[in-house]
Amino acid sequence: MRVAREISSGIKQYFQLYKLELPAPIVRIAMMKGNLLFRADAPVSIQDDLSRFLTEMVGTAPLNNFYALQ
């Protein structure tokens, strides 16, 4: 559940301006069903693609600490 809360918190922190929230219980259910996979070892190479995608969608990319589980 800690990971789900971290994901939910990060989404809220960076996308609340756009009225986007994903409550931790929803994140947890999606992870348990295999619809959302959390990988601590995700390749850094996806960060550039994800940043470009987010820039297209919301007009700006999140800060680098958005990509790190703290």
C-alpha angles and dihedrals in degrees: 000000000000091000091048090052091049092051092046091048093049093050091048093046095051103031106032088101086066093046091250118145132157112192116224094243090057091048090049093050091048090051092048092050091048093245092116120034123199114207119182088189097054110149114259088226090079092061093077092050092046092048091052091048093050091047089054093047103041104013098250140053121237121249117271092258088066088073096052126079104228 
